[in-house]
Amino acid sequence: MPIRLTLPPTFRDRLGAADRPQIGMWVCSGSPLVAEICAGAGLDWLLIDGEHSPVGLETLTAILQAVAPYPVTPLVRVPSDDAVRLKQVLDLGAQNVLVPMVETVEQARAAVRAVRYPPHGVRGVGSALARGARWNRVEDYLRDADRHVSLFVQVESATGVENAGAIAAVGGIDGVFVGPSDLAASLGLLGQQTHPDVVAAVRATFEAVRAAGKPVGVNAFDPAVARDYLEAGASFVLVGADVALLARGSEALAETFVA
């Protein structure tokens, strides 16, 4: 008889059960080996980036397999809110997805529909063919699919900030992640993520999302900025990236040893 499998808790569940903010890092290299190294570092979660990295569907599958044995939660950022890509990513076994550039309630509702099966959504049914249901070895996967999937959206524009509370209040949205880089660009402050106006917009988003009863996160590679956002109420924070660590570390080696 086939083995009956149980899927791990979603990021929504882990945030709800945590007694402290969840600390994570970006995985952008496209290397399953690097992802596995990061998975064993002792962090709480990893953001596997499919928007600004070479991570395609086959690579994503390998990365999810590489990090699966470790007590870390992977959150997969898709390139856009495309319902077909979301279906594919979920079928590959991503339980937690992040949709970038969400600015309106309508976009948020569409994302919710994309990750849910009919009659509550438009996700195509392929569980017998897919790693997400472990090829139908997860008992009652179709019935319980909403329990196995968490959906986060990214607010990273001035319009998104204005609508953050309403976006967070949409049923099926499990949390909001703030992107200071694109937010800075949207405010006419390209490359100035720590400008006071950008920080104020991030904090305003925090307040709106928390008022809607949802967790809010942000990326902040500067430790001082990360601590400030944690004190301001962030429930999950990215504090580094694999490629950035490699870039800065190799630069430090060159500075130390190359005359």
Backbone as CSV, one residue per row, in Angstrom:
resi,resn,N_x,N_y,N_z,CA_x,CA_y,CA_z,C_x,C_y,C_z
1,MET,0.851,-1.207,0.000,0.000,0.000,0.000,0.877,1.245,0.000
2,PRO,0.409,2.335,-0.644,1.215,3.562,-0.660,1.285,4.200,0.721
3,ILE,2.367,4.893,0.949,2.536,5.628,2.207,1.604,6.836,2.203
4,ARG,0.916,7.065,3.308,0.094,8.261,3.458,0.948,9.341,4.113
5,LEU,0.997,10.485,3.486,1.912,11.541,3.903,1.166,12.710,4.536
6,THR,1.858,13.417,5.395,1.324,14.615,6.042,2.195,15.808,5.661
7,LEU,1.585,16.870,5.217,2.338,18.065,4.837,2.682,18.888,6.074
8,PRO,3.797,19.624,6.029,4.171,20.461,7.174,3.234,21.644,7.342
9,PRO,3.285,22.316,8.483,2.452,23.502,8.685,2.802,24.593,7.675
10,THR,1.820,25.400,7.353,2.059,26.521,6.451,2.749,27.667,7.197
11,PHE,3.192,28.648,6.431,3.777,29.840,7.043,2.735,30.584,7.867
12,ARG,1.488,30.571,7.410,0.399,31.157,8.196,0.329,30.510,9.566
13,ASP,0.391,29.182,9.599,0.297,28.454,10.865,1.496,28.757,11.757
14,ARG,2.678,28.797,11.159,3.876,29.026,11.966,3.920,30.446,12.520
15,LEU,3.449,31.405,11.742,3.358,32.767,12.275,2.356,32.825,13.419
16,GLY,1.236,32.137,13.266,0.215,32.151,14.303,0.657,31.491,15.593
17,ALA,1.547,30.509,15.487,2.001,29.773,16.674,3.261,30.360,17.290
18,ALA,3.933,31.272,16.582,5.226,31.778,17.040,5.065,32.755,18.199
19,ASP,6.039,32.717,19.110,6.046,33.656,20.224,7.076,34.771,20.016
20,ARG,7.586,34.879,18.805,8.532,35.934,18.444,8.485,36.127,16.931
21,PRO,8.998,37.245,16.431,9.035,37.441,14.984,9.871,36.366,14.301
22,GLN,9.484,36.040,13.082,10.176,35.020,12.308,11.237,35.674,11.418
23,ILE,12.464,35.176,11.524,13.602,35.778,10.835,14.018,34.873,9.671
24,GLY,14.175,35.494,8.498,14.505,34.705,7.325,15.502,35.383,6.419
25,MET,15.777,34.710,5.290,16.682,35.267,4.296,16.185,34.903,2.903
26,TRP,16.667,35.703,1.943,16.327,35.515,0.546,17.198,34.421,-0.055
27,VAL,16.616,33.576,-0.912,17.361,32.602,-1.694,17.152,32.951,-3.167
28,CYS,18.174,33.524,-3.768,18.074,34.071,-5.124,19.030,33.440,-6.123
29,SER,19.968,32.631,-5.661,21.045,32.137,-6.515,20.572,31.156,-7.572
30,GLY,19.448,30.496,-7.319,19.002,29.446,-8.219,19.687,28.122,-7.980
31,SER,20.458,28.021,-6.901,21.193,26.792,-6.600,20.497,26.013,-5.490
32,PRO,20.057,24.790,-5.756,19.499,23.961,-4.678,20.515,23.694,-3.577
33,LEU,21.781,23.575,-3.939,22.815,23.342,-2.926,22.928,24.525,-1.977
34,VAL,22.964,25.726,-2.530,23.026,26.924,-1.694,21.764,27.034,-0.841
35,ALA,20.624,26.726,-1.432,19.370,26.774,-0.675,19.412,25.808,0.500
36,GLU,19.978,24.620,0.292,20.062,23.653,1.377,20.993,24.128,2.484
37,ILE,22.096,24.765,2.105,23.001,25.328,3.110,22.262,26.361,3.956
38,CYS,21.514,27.234,3.293,20.759,28.262,4.019,19.676,27.635,4.898
39,ALA,19.066,26.551,4.419,17.986,25.907,5.172,18.470,25.356,6.500
40,GLY,19.741,24.976,6.564,20.283,24.420,7.798,20.949,25.423,8.703
41,ALA,20.766,26.712,8.435,21.468,27.750,9.188,20.833,28.064,10.537
42,GLY,19.577,27.648,10.732,18.890,27.965,11.977,17.894,29.099,11.857
43,LEU,17.661,29.591,10.643,16.663,30.626,10.416,15.264,30.017,10.414
44,ASP,14.268,30.888,10.481,12.883,30.415,10.547,12.276,30.172,9.174
45,TRP,12.661,31.002,8.197,12.012,30.888,6.887,12.949,31.361,5.784
46,LEU,12.661,30.905,4.572,13.410,31.294,3.387,12.436,31.825,2.349
47,LEU,12.816,32.913,1.702,12.046,33.410,0.568,12.746,32.958,-0.707
48,ILE,12.149,32.016,-1.399,12.684,31.539,-2.670,12.134,32.437,-3.763
49,ASP,13.011,33.157,-4.417,12.576,34.239,-5.296,12.468,33.792,-6.747
50,GLY,11.250,33.835,-7.277,11.037,33.547,-8.683,10.786,34.780,-9.508
51,GLU,10.971,35.963,-8.902,10.723,37.217,-9.632,12.016,37.832,-10.152
52,HIS,13.029,37.952,-9.297,14.286,38.603,-9.670,15.450,37.622,-9.608
53,SER,15.240,36.392,-10.060,16.289,35.385,-9.983,16.095,34.383,-11.108
54,PRO,17.056,33.466,-11.307,16.928,32.466,-12.366,16.139,31.231,-11.955
55,VAL,15.258,31.359,-10.992,14.503,30.206,-10.498,13.273,29.970,-11.378
56,GLY,13.341,28.938,-12.218,12.193,28.501,-12.999,11.516,27.328,-12.337
57,LEU,10.610,26.687,-13.043,9.811,25.626,-12.427,10.650,24.417,-12.036
58,GLU,11.535,23.964,-12.927,12.353,22.797,-12.599,13.296,23.099,-11.438
59,THR,13.900,24.298,-11.471,14.803,24.685,-10.381,14.051,24.804,-9.067
60,LEU,12.859,25.366,-9.122,12.053,25.502,-7.907,11.757,24.134,-7.299
61,THR,11.438,23.168,-8.133,11.185,21.822,-7.622,12.399,21.293,-6.867
62,ALA,13.575,21.453,-7.464,14.798,20.955,-6.823,15.084,21.692,-5.516
63,ILE,14.823,22.991,-5.484,15.059,23.758,-4.259,14.097,23.320,-3.164
64,LEU,12.833,23.150,-3.493,11.862,22.699,-2.489,12.237,21.326,-1.943
65,GLN,12.714,20.450,-2.809,13.157,19.134,-2.345,14.388,19.250,-1.454
66,ALA,15.299,20.177,-1.801,16.534,20.318,-1.041,16.292,20.843,0.369
67,VAL,15.316,21.740,0.540,15.099,22.342,1.856,14.081,21.564,2.695
68,ALA,13.367,20.623,2.073,12.285,19.921,2.768,12.703,19.212,4.052
69,PRO,13.911,18.635,4.146,14.253,17.923,5.386,14.534,18.836,6.579
70,TYR,14.606,20.127,6.359,15.046,21.044,7.416,13.854,21.762,8.057
71,PRO,13.990,22.153,9.329,12.888,22.825,10.031,12.802,24.307,9.689
72,VAL,12.697,24.602,8.405,12.604,25.973,7.927,11.419,26.033,6.972
73,THR,10.716,27.158,6.944,9.533,27.286,6.095,9.885,28.042,4.814
74,PRO,9.708,27.422,3.649,9.946,28.135,2.398,8.702,28.892,1.943
75,LEU,8.916,30.127,1.554,7.876,30.973,0.966,8.340,31.300,-0.452
76,VAL,7.533,30.998,-1.450,7.928,31.159,-2.843,7.308,32.424,-3.416
77,ARG,8.173,33.335,-3.872,7.657,34.523,-4.557,7.548,34.221,-6.047
78,VAL,6.334,34.335,-6.564,6.096,34.110,-7.981,6.416,35.396,-8.752
79,PRO,6.603,35.314,-10.080,6.957,36.513,-10.843,5.843,37.559,-10.898
80,SER,4.597,37.100,-10.858,3.458,38.010,-10.989,2.229,37.321,-10.417
81,ASP,1.081,37.966,-10.575,-0.154,37.382,-10.060,-0.829,36.470,-11.083
82,ASP,-0.087,35.988,-12.052,-0.628,35.120,-13.086,-1.170,33.830,-12.477
83,ALA,-2.437,33.528,-12.748,-3.085,32.366,-12.138,-2.469,31.054,-12.616
84,VAL,-1.995,31.018,-13.849,-1.388,29.787,-14.357,-0.088,29.489,-13.620
85,ARG,0.758,30.513,-13.430,2.012,30.286,-12.717,1.750,29.890,-11.264
86,LEU,0.774,30.510,-10.629,0.444,30.136,-9.261,0.000,28.677,-9.188
87,LYS,-0.815,28.245,-10.136,-1.236,26.838,-10.183,-0.028,25.918,-10.304
88,GLN,0.887,26.266,-11.194,2.060,25.419,-11.401,2.925,25.347,-10.137
89,VAL,3.142,26.477,-9.505,3.989,26.526,-8.318,3.375,25.718,-7.180
90,LEU,2.066,25.834,-7.006,1.400,25.047,-5.970,1.484,23.556,-6.279
91,ASP,1.307,23.193,-7.529,1.392,21.787,-7.902,2.801,21.229,-7.711
92,LEU,3.817,22.084,-7.824,5.187,21.642,-7.597,5.478,21.372,-6.122
93,GLY,4.602,21.849,-5.244,4.783,21.581,-3.824,5.001,22.799,-2.963
94,ALA,4.943,23.994,-3.557,5.002,25.201,-2.725,3.702,25.303,-1.924
95,GLN,3.818,25.399,-0.629,2.631,25.578,0.213,2.387,27.038,0.546
96,ASN,3.433,27.841,0.411,3.357,29.251,0.809,3.831,30.103,-0.349
97,VAL,2.970,30.999,-0.813,3.312,31.806,-1.976,3.164,33.286,-1.658
98,LEU,4.040,34.073,-2.303,4.024,35.526,-2.168,3.814,36.118,-3.552
99,VAL,2.778,36.922,-3.694,2.461,37.574,-4.964,2.947,39.017,-4.910
100,PRO,3.829,39.435,-5.830,4.381,40.787,-5.783,3.435,41.825,-6.393
101,MET,3.739,43.070,-6.110,3.108,44.226,-6.755,1.581,44.208,-6.679
102,VAL,1.046,43.920,-5.509,-0.408,43.977,-5.321,-0.771,45.376,-4.834
103,GLU,-1.640,46.021,-5.573,-1.974,47.423,-5.284,-3.442,47.636,-4.928
104,THR,-4.303,46.684,-5.275,-5.739,46.885,-5.098,-6.398,45.669,-4.467
105,VAL,-7.582,45.895,-3.947,-8.395,44.807,-3.403,-8.724,43.803,-4.496
106,GLU,-8.986,44.290,-5.704,-9.326,43.399,-6.814,-8.176,42.444,-7.115
107,GLN,-6.947,42.945,-7.110,-5.793,42.077,-7.314,-5.684,41.038,-6.208
108,ALA,-5.909,41.470,-4.981,-5.826,40.544,-3.853,-6.868,39.446,-3.970
109,ARG,-8.074,39.813,-4.329,-9.138,38.811,-4.484,-8.816,37.840,-5.616
110,ALA,-8.239,38.348,-6.696,-7.868,37.474,-7.809,-6.796,36.478,-7.390
111,ALA,-5.850,36.936,-6.568,-4.807,36.032,-6.080,-5.409,34.929,-5.212
112,VAL,-6.358,35.298,-4.369,-7.037,34.301,-3.528,-7.727,33.260,-4.401
113,ARG,-8.432,33.709,-5.424,-9.117,32.767,-6.318,-8.120,31.846,-7.022
114,ALA,-6.945,32.392,-7.351,-5.961,31.618,-8.096,-5.402,30.448,-7.287
115,VAL,-5.386,30.563,-5.956,-4.795,29.498,-5.137,-5.848,28.571,-4.538
116,ARG,-7.109,28.771,-4.902,-8.180,27.934,-4.368,-8.887,27.183,-5.479
117,TYR,-9.294,25.964,-5.161,-10.045,25.157,-6.107,-11.491,25.663,-6.198
118,PRO,-12.171,25.374,-7.321,-13.601,25.665,-7.406,-14.354,24.933,-6.282
119,PRO,-15.454,25.490,-5.786,-16.162,26.655,-6.321,-15.662,28.001,-5.795
120,HIS,-14.643,27.986,-4.951,-14.186,29.233,-4.335,-13.032,29.874,-5.097
121,GLY,-12.575,29.226,-6.154,-11.459,29.763,-6.916,-11.368,29.154,-8.290
122,VAL,-10.200,29.321,-8.914,-10.024,28.883,-10.292,-8.812,27.974,-10.461
123,ARG,-8.216,27.522,-9.356,-7.049,26.654,-9.458,-7.415,25.354,-10.174
124,GLY,-6.625,25.005,-11.187,-6.879,23.779,-11.910,-6.565,22.561,-11.060
125,VAL,-7.313,21.491,-11.271,-7.184,20.290,-10.459,-6.260,19.293,-11.155
126,GLY,-5.105,19.056,-10.527,-4.158,18.092,-11.068,-3.428,17.356,-9.973
127,SER,-4.105,17.131,-8.858,-3.431,16.599,-7.670,-2.839,15.212,-7.897
128,ALA,-3.465,14.414,-8.736,-2.936,13.070,-8.980,-1.609,13.111,-9.726
129,LEU,-1.337,14.243,-10.384,-0.130,14.399,-11.197,0.944,15.206,-10.500
130,ALA,0.666,15.712,-9.313,1.475,16.796,-8.771,2.144,16.463,-7.447
131,ARG,3.351,17.011,-7.282,4.083,16.862,-6.030,3.356,17.549,-4.878
132,GLY,2.592,18.621,-5.173,1.894,19.347,-4.113,1.035,18.434,-3.256
133,ALA,0.350,17.483,-3.879,-0.458,16.502,-3.159,0.294,15.204,-2.955
134,ARG,1.590,15.227,-3.269,2.443,14.036,-3.224,1.784,12.911,-4.020
135,TRP,1.252,13.301,-5.194,0.642,12.357,-6.117,-0.507,11.596,-5.447
136,ASN,-1.330,12.387,-4.750,-2.508,11.883,-4.026,-2.150,10.951,-2.871
137,ARG,-0.950,11.121,-2.329,-0.577,10.377,-1.120,-0.859,11.181,0.150
138,VAL,-1.261,12.447,-0.017,-1.748,13.248,1.117,-3.257,13.034,1.178
139,GLU,-3.705,12.415,2.227,-5.115,12.041,2.334,-6.009,13.275,2.316
140,ASP,-7.048,13.238,1.491,-8.044,14.312,1.387,-7.416,15.648,1.021
141,TYR,-6.400,15.613,0.176,-5.732,16.867,-0.199,-6.714,17.854,-0.830
142,LEU,-7.530,17.396,-1.747,-8.450,18.311,-2.420,-9.422,18.940,-1.430
143,ARG,-9.932,18.146,-0.517,-10.875,18.672,0.475,-10.211,19.690,1.386
144,ASP,-8.953,19.430,1.747,-8.254,20.257,2.738,-7.241,21.211,2.116
145,ALA,-7.313,21.429,0.814,-6.260,22.186,0.123,-6.064,23.579,0.699
146,ASP,-7.146,24.249,1.076,-7.004,25.600,1.630,-6.195,25.586,2.915
147,ARG,-6.283,24.516,3.661,-5.529,24.401,4.912,-4.045,24.198,4.648
148,HIS,-3.720,23.634,3.484,-2.333,23.331,3.151,-1.614,24.478,2.446
149,VAL,-2.323,25.555,2.119,-1.736,26.651,1.332,-1.920,27.968,2.077
150,SER,-0.865,28.769,2.130,-0.991,30.132,2.659,-0.580,31.126,1.585
151,LEU,-1.262,32.260,1.567,-1.079,33.278,0.531,-0.703,34.612,1.157
152,PHE,0.433,35.133,0.718,0.895,36.449,1.146,1.024,37.342,-0.081
153,VAL,0.792,38.628,0.110,0.902,39.569,-1.000,1.894,40.661,-0.633
154,GLN,2.493,41.229,-1.658,3.527,42.229,-1.442,3.002,43.623,-1.797
155,VAL,3.123,44.525,-0.854,2.788,45.938,-1.054,4.097,46.684,-1.268
156,GLU,4.238,47.296,-2.429,5.507,47.940,-2.755,5.332,49.125,-3.689
157,SER,4.237,49.856,-3.505,3.998,51.074,-4.277,3.174,52.027,-3.432
158,ALA,3.163,53.287,-3.852,2.379,54.286,-3.123,0.901,53.914,-3.121
159,THR,0.410,53.407,-4.246,-0.997,52.989,-4.316,-1.257,51.819,-3.384
160,GLY,-0.319,50.885,-3.351,-0.464,49.748,-2.449,-0.524,50.173,-0.992
161,VAL,0.297,51.140,-0.627,0.288,51.652,0.748,-1.078,52.244,1.079
162,GLU,-1.637,53.011,0.155,-2.948,53.626,0.376,-4.022,52.569,0.603
163,ASN,-3.890,51.439,-0.071,-4.917,50.394,0.003,-4.531,49.232,0.912
164,ALA,-3.454,49.380,1.673,-2.907,48.251,2.424,-3.915,47.646,3.396
165,GLY,-4.637,48.462,4.103,-5.596,47.940,5.068,-6.693,47.140,4.403
166,ALA,-7.212,47.648,3.301,-8.282,46.949,2.589,-7.757,45.667,1.952
167,ILE,-6.538,45.695,1.443,-5.931,44.488,0.867,-5.778,43.414,1.942
168,ALA,-5.252,43.813,3.092,-5.036,42.857,4.182,-6.339,42.265,4.684
169,ALA,-7.429,43.018,4.584,-8.715,42.564,5.100,-9.411,41.556,4.197
170,VAL,-8.891,41.361,2.983,-9.510,40.407,2.058,-9.405,38.990,2.629
171,GLY,-10.495,38.280,2.670,-10.480,36.904,3.140,-9.602,36.028,2.268
172,GLY,-8.734,35.262,2.893,-7.810,34.425,2.144,-6.429,35.013,2.014
173,ILE,-6.267,36.283,2.323,-4.938,36.892,2.393,-4.406,36.642,3.799
174,ASP,-3.282,35.952,3.893,-2.765,35.541,5.195,-1.721,36.490,5.764
175,GLY,-1.257,37.443,4.980,-0.293,38.410,5.470,0.194,39.288,4.337
176,VAL,0.866,40.348,4.720,1.374,41.335,3.756,2.861,41.533,3.986
177,PHE,3.602,41.540,2.893,5.040,41.763,2.935,5.328,43.083,2.235
178,VAL,6.055,43.966,2.909,6.346,45.284,2.359,7.706,45.261,1.671
179,GLY,7.768,45.810,0.455,9.007,45.869,-0.307,9.540,47.280,-0.382
180,PRO,10.491,47.656,0.470,10.972,49.041,0.493,11.667,49.489,-0.789
181,SER,12.282,48.574,-1.544,13.022,48.986,-2.740,12.090,49.545,-3.808
182,ASP,11.085,48.774,-4.189,10.137,49.277,-5.181,9.280,50.395,-4.615
183,LEU,9.016,50.354,-3.323,8.259,51.436,-2.703,9.034,52.745,-2.812
184,ALA,10.332,52.697,-2.565,11.157,53.899,-2.718,11.092,54.425,-4.145
185,ALA,11.179,53.515,-5.118,11.100,53.931,-6.517,9.752,54.570,-6.821
186,SER,8.688,53.971,-6.276,7.345,54.503,-6.507,7.192,55.911,-5.942
187,LEU,7.930,56.202,-4.884,7.855,57.524,-4.245,8.849,58.515,-4.853
188,GLY,9.526,58.121,-5.931,10.502,59.004,-6.562,11.828,59.043,-5.843
189,LEU,12.108,57.974,-5.054,13.325,57.922,-4.236,14.111,56.650,-4.538
190,LEU,14.346,56.395,-5.807,14.991,55.169,-6.253,16.305,54.934,-5.510
191,GLY,16.440,53.730,-4.925,17.659,53.369,-4.223,17.783,53.933,-2.822
192,GLN,16.747,54.598,-2.324,16.820,55.248,-1.004,15.815,54.596,-0.044
193,GLN,16.040,53.312,0.226,15.091,52.556,1.041,14.967,53.064,2.467
194,THR,15.991,53.759,2.955,15.929,54.252,4.334,15.605,55.748,4.400
195,HIS,15.188,56.338,3.288,14.748,57.732,3.313,13.565,57.859,4.271
196,PRO,13.480,58.944,5.019,12.377,59.085,5.986,10.993,58.891,5.388
197,ASP,10.785,59.328,4.146,9.463,59.155,3.535,9.163,57.691,3.260
198,VAL,10.182,56.934,2.889,9.994,55.508,2.647,9.722,54.783,3.964
199,VAL,10.498,55.084,4.964,10.304,54.466,6.272,8.912,54.782,6.809
200,ALA,8.468,56.023,6.621,7.132,56.409,7.078,6.054,55.618,6.342
201,ALA,6.249,55.396,5.044,5.274,54.616,4.270,5.260,53.165,4.723
202,VAL,6.434,52.609,5.026,6.506,51.240,5.534,5.763,51.138,6.855
203,ARG,6.014,52.072,7.733,5.364,52.031,9.043,3.850,52.230,8.927
204,ALA,3.417,53.074,8.003,1.983,53.269,7.789,1.337,51.973,7.308
205,THR,2.054,51.242,6.468,1.554,49.949,6.009,1.465,48.967,7.160
206,PHE,2.490,48.955,8.005,2.454,48.104,9.204,1.168,48.357,9.993
207,GLU,0.903,49.610,10.254,-0.254,49.963,11.082,-1.562,49.516,10.432
208,ALA,-1.678,49.734,9.112,-2.912,49.382,8.415,-3.123,47.878,8.388
209,VAL,-2.062,47.130,8.146,-2.184,45.668,8.063,-2.475,45.084,9.439
210,ARG,-1.780,45.561,10.437,-2.003,45.053,11.789,-3.411,45.394,12.274
211,ALA,-3.917,46.558,11.872,-5.281,46.928,12.245,-6.310,46.002,11.609
212,ALA,-5.950,45.421,10.457,-6.825,44.453,9.788,-6.680,43.057,10.377
213,GLY,-5.801,42.903,11.364,-5.637,41.626,12.036,-4.746,40.633,11.325
214,LYS,-3.888,41.116,10.422,-3.009,40.229,9.669,-1.546,40.535,9.998
215,PRO,-0.675,39.528,9.898,0.755,39.756,10.119,1.372,40.524,8.959
216,VAL,2.404,41.296,9.270,3.076,42.096,8.253,4.575,41.855,8.348
217,GLY,5.220,41.812,7.194,6.655,41.587,7.146,7.335,42.590,6.239
218,VAL,8.672,42.518,6.218,9.464,43.471,5.435,10.850,42.897,5.245
219,ASN,11.564,43.373,4.234,12.976,43.015,4.124,13.826,44.208,4.536
220,ALA,14.880,43.934,5.276,15.771,44.983,5.787,17.135,44.364,6.045
221,PHE,18.067,44.578,5.129,19.374,43.952,5.251,20.282,44.679,6.237
222,ASP,19.999,45.938,6.513,20.742,46.679,7.521,20.240,46.245,8.903
223,PRO,21.107,45.709,9.764,20.641,45.208,11.065,19.910,46.253,11.893
224,ALA,20.374,47.492,11.852,19.716,48.533,12.640,18.303,48.800,12.123
225,VAL,18.161,48.826,10.806,16.837,49.037,10.210,15.927,47.851,10.524
226,ALA,16.467,46.647,10.427,15.681,45.453,10.738,15.168,45.498,12.174
227,ARG,16.031,45.887,13.107,15.602,45.958,14.506,14.527,47.023,14.698
228,ASP,14.655,48.143,13.985,13.637,49.193,14.085,12.286,48.681,13.595
229,TYR,12.297,47.934,12.492,11.039,47.421,11.965,10.457,46.341,12.868
230,LEU,11.312,45.557,13.492,10.821,44.567,14.448,10.147,45.257,15.631
231,GLU,10.755,46.313,16.094,10.159,47.069,17.199,8.849,47.736,16.785
232,ALA,8.729,48.025,15.476,7.513,48.665,14.967,6.392,47.671,14.714
233,GLY,6.659,46.378,14.931,5.586,45.402,14.833,5.672,44.403,13.706
234,ALA,6.807,44.334,13.011,6.938,43.338,11.946,6.916,41.931,12.537
235,SER,6.138,41.059,11.936,6.039,39.678,12.400,7.021,38.761,11.696
236,PHE,7.498,39.163,10.516,8.484,38.367,9.789,9.361,39.309,8.964
237,VAL,10.661,39.067,9.027,11.630,39.979,8.415,12.705,39.175,7.695
238,LEU,13.046,39.622,6.496,14.201,39.095,5.775,15.408,39.956,6.122
239,VAL,16.486,39.332,6.574,17.644,40.099,7.037,18.887,39.862,6.175
240,GLY,18.728,39.172,5.052,19.877,38.938,4.180,19.478,38.151,2.961
241,ALA,20.449,37.913,2.081,20.224,37.139,0.863,21.465,36.340,0.543
242,ASP,21.265,35.149,-0.013,22.401,34.302,-0.321,23.409,34.991,-1.237
243,VAL,22.918,35.625,-2.290,23.833,36.253,-3.251,24.532,37.466,-2.638
244,ALA,23.836,38.197,-1.775,24.453,39.355,-1.129,25.543,38.918,-0.156
245,LEU,25.274,37.854,0.584,26.283,37.346,1.507,27.529,36.890,0.751
246,LEU,27.332,36.226,-0.374,28.468,35.767,-1.171,29.230,36.944,-1.768
247,ALA,28.487,37.937,-2.263,29.138,39.110,-2.861,29.968,39.867,-1.833
248,ARG,29.361,40.167,-0.676,30.092,40.936,0.343,31.227,40.105,0.950
249,GLY,30.989,38.808,1.147,32.040,37.965,1.717,33.229,37.829,0.817
250,SER,32.993,37.642,-0.479,34.117,37.530,-1.417,34.839,38.850,-1.572
251,GLU,34.103,39.955,-1.504,34.751,41.266,-1.537,35.646,41.471,-0.325
252,ALA,35.189,40.992,0.838,35.995,41.125,2.047,37.284,40.320,1.939
253,LEU,37.190,39.120,1.327,38.400,38.328,1.104,39.384,39.067,0.209
254,ALA,38.878,39.643,-0.870,39.752,40.359,-1.788,40.385,41.562,-1.109
255,GLU,39.604,42.269,-0.309,40.137,43.447,0.385,41.213,43.054,1.393
256,THR,41.043,41.883,2.005,41.988,41.438,3.006,43.299,40.904,2.407
257,PHE,43.186,40.181,1.301,44.328,39.432,0.816,44.923,39.913,-0.518
258,VAL,44.208,40.740,-1.256,44.709,41.192,-2.553,45.288,42.597,-2.381
259,ALA,46.551,42.726,-2.694,47.213,44.017,-2.512,46.746,45.013,-3.552
